[in-house]
Amino acid sequence: ACEYDFLEIRNGGLNTSPLIGKFCGENIPRTIPSFSNTMFLMFKSDSSFSGRGFYLTWDSTTTGCGGEVTSASGSLTSPNYPQNYPPSLTCSWKIMVNR
């Protein structure tokens, strides 16, 4: 459990969106997938200690849940492929290419 400082990540743009995880210390996953085109991040620290902080990068791929694709060629996969997809999803993709 994260008692002091933590980074909370949610699958969507709101602080009420489904929780992906609450991360602290050094045991943070290298990859944290989201099935939305927005994510909510909140960093919380207490008053007892000042630490190094965190470094975060992101990459937008077509493995999310829906979206718009405009490249002339490519591929799509269901969320979390090749692992099992999560329950209760409805994903829609719009593919638009030039003729």
C-alpha positions, -999 to 999 in steps of 0.1 A, spaced: 0 0 0 11 35 -7 10 54 26 30 86 18 37 97 -17 21 81 -48 11 85 -84 -25 76 -92 -34 68 -128 -70 65 -141 -84 52 -174 -101 84 -185 -99 122 -180 -116 125 -146 -106 118 -110 -136 94 -109 -126 74 -140 -118 37 -134 -85 33 -114 -56 17 -133 -33 18 -104 -18 37 -74 20 35 -77 48 43 -52 83 33 -44 104 15 -70 80 -13 -80 62 6 -108 54 -14 -140 74 -4 -171 42 -3 -192 8 8 -180 -19 3 -207 -50 24 -210 -80 17 -231 -90 54 -234 -76 83 -253 -73 102 -220 -58 94 -187 -61 112 -153 -28 114 -133 -25 127 -98 7 130 -79 3 133 -41 31 138 -16 29 143 21 48 168 42 73 144 58 99 138 30 109 152 -3 120 125 -28 134 123 -63 100 122 -81 91 104 -113 97 105 -150 69 95 -173 67 89 -211 37 79 -232 31 64 -266 -2 65 -285 -8 33 -303 -37 17 -321 -42 -9 -294 -66 12 -274 -103 10 -274 -115 29 -305 -104 61 -321 -97 75 -355 -71 61 -379 -59 81 -409 -27 63 -420 -27 48 -455 -19 13 -440 -16 -2 -406 -32 -26 -383 -56 -26 -353 -58 -50 -324 -84 -55 -297 -75 -40 -263 -47 -59 -245 -40 -82 -275 -26 -109 -275 -37 -112 -239 -74 -114 -230 -94 -82 -236 -112 -67 -205 -149 -73 -200 -177 -47 -207 -160 -29 -236 -175 -13 -267 -148 -1 -290 -154 18 -323 -127 28 -348 -131 52 -377 -107 45 -405 -103 73 -431 -77 71 -459 -71 92 -490 -81 76 -523 
